[in-house]
Each structure stands twice: as structure tokens, then as C-alpha cells.
């Protein structure tokens, strides 16, 4: 039998091919300009991205991790403070809190969305709590209204980790505009991805934006006068120019992801595996299309045998990561996150995924689900 073509989990080359002339032009213009770090391309991207998120300010930085670090610092978080966040996220969320000297306090997730469970937050509040960091995991917004109600009752900030949620919405509000501060990543595989590293902080607060602008560039507003102990977290101009081009396509790509999610819902309904949900008040942007199955390894093996790539986001919850053992958590502390880590499987999801390839994924899953010991 003829070897089938591989179906990729994400295909960044397909996206590049679809916008190559625009991207190449934008990169060459930066090379001609001689302005390689910050500068007009970054400034214009910041304006356009703020408008996209419906916030007053966006500050470009060199990664999503840097965005989280600076958002925490600008919020005044430091040693002795506690920051409440989710046990089921990429480790950067926790790492950035630790960079400030504060302690991450973890909370289990809601079974339906795998975002932080608001009903468990209040019990974790102490006089040292300074902020709540919800993660809009896989592109589905966390339960923002419940979270902000708790935060304002206790006088603490909400800092969104929107690294996976460009364009996601909750009751008509955009990810990035719902907390005092929000953090985005433009890592290549994210829904809005640079061709290298990048990130941004969004906020409506002029003073927080000013502090983040200073902190990303050595604490300066004036050259060689360092008012704050800052960092080299600047966004480079080539990434700024690339992100400007890609931002113009983001809504079309998001609509394609949403169409694919609807098609998966129909194609996979008979398989009996658990599919991701979209709450009525939310717009899911499907950064990751994660199904759940007690027979995950058999399912993944069936897909691999059919030359279809899959992923696991994430196989180990943060509280069970060896590097963060010193946080003092143990197996059993966050049962919903732990169960998710054992059952979750990411399927191919990107705007250029063809209907034929998507049907191949669905057929493979039907076979895998029917023969769980295969
Ligand atoms: C990608 C990601 C980050 C980190 O972003 P980088 O740009 O890789 O530093 C943080 N949080 C979440 C939830 C992410 O998915």
C-alpha cells in the first residue's frame, strides 16, 4: 500500500506559503530600514494589537514569559507575596511568578474547560495574596466574571495569561481586556505567532503600561538614565513587522479553526470520545483541539500508525514537575488536573488543515476507539 502523507499537528510552513509575498516584503523593509530593535514597526504593531484586544495599551516584549514576568513586577508583586494560579498550564505561568520572588499558589481546574475553578479560589486567599492569574487554556476563556468578582472583593489584581487566546471572547469582551493586565505569547506555534520569539502585555492602565515599557528596556525612559532595575526584554523590529502582517489574517485563521472545530464535533460524535466544549458566553479560538479518552494511548497509537501527529498538552501538571517539587504539592492535590494529564490528546488544528486530512483524522479515531487494545 502506498505510504500516506503525514498529517501534521501544526503546519507553520503551510501558513508561510499562504502569506509569503507579504512577509518577505515586510522583512526586507526592516532590513533596509536599519532599525532592528523596537522602533516604528514595533510601535505600530503595539497600536494595532491594542486595538485588536480592545485595550488602550499593548507593550511588545521578547516572549510570553517576559510578558508575565513584567506584568507581575508592574503589579508590585515580589518576595513574600502569593499569586493564585492554575495547576494545569504551561510551566511559564508558574516560572514567571517565581522570578519575582513571589510564591505561586495553585488551584485545581474545572472539568469542563480545564481553566482555573473559581469555586476553589477563595479558600486559597491569604493576606499575602496579591493577584490571580487565570489561564485561558487552549483558547477557551477562564470563568472571568467569577474570578474578577473574587479579586475585587479581596482587592487583588487579575493578570490574564492569554498566551493561547488571541481573539478569544467572554461575554463580548476580548482576552487581554478583562484583567488589569494581560499577557500574550507570539511563540511561532501560537495563534498569532512570530518567526522567532515575542510577547506583549496589554492593559488599560497608563501607569502600568509606562512601567512595563521601562522595565522591558533597562528601566529607562530617557536613554542612559535608569529609573528602575530593568531587563533586556525588547521585541525586535523583524518580529514586529511580521506580527503586523499576520495580525491582518488572524480573524480569518480563527474562523477557520472554529470551522474545523465544528467539523470535528460532527465527525467525532459517533466515536464516543470526549470533545472540547465552548461555553455559551465564550468564543473559543481553539489554539489546541484537545479531546479526552480513557484509552488515550491506544487512540494515539492508532493515529500514529495512520501517519497522523498528535500531542499531549500537558502530560504532567505543574505541581508534579520535578523542577517545582519545592512548591510542596503532591500527587492527589489537584485531581481534575491530574486526570486531564492522563487522558488528554491534542489533534491536528491549524487554519490550513484540509477537509480531506481532517476526515482522515476522524476515520483513524473511529478505528482506534472501536479497537481500544489495538
Ligand atoms: C506559550 C505560553 C507561555 C509562554 O510564552 P513564551 O512566549 O513561550 O515565553 C505562557 N503561558 C502559556 C499558557 C503558554 O501557552
Boltz pocket constraint, residues with backbone or C-beta under 6 A from the ligand:
constraints:
  - pocket:
      binder: B
      contacts: [[A, 62], [A, 63], [A, 64], [A, 65], [A, 66], [A, 89], [A, 90], [A, 92], [A, 93], [A, 135], [A, 161], [A, 163], [A, 164], [A, 184], [A, 185], [A, 186], [A, 187], [A, 198], [A, 199]]
      max_distance: 6.0
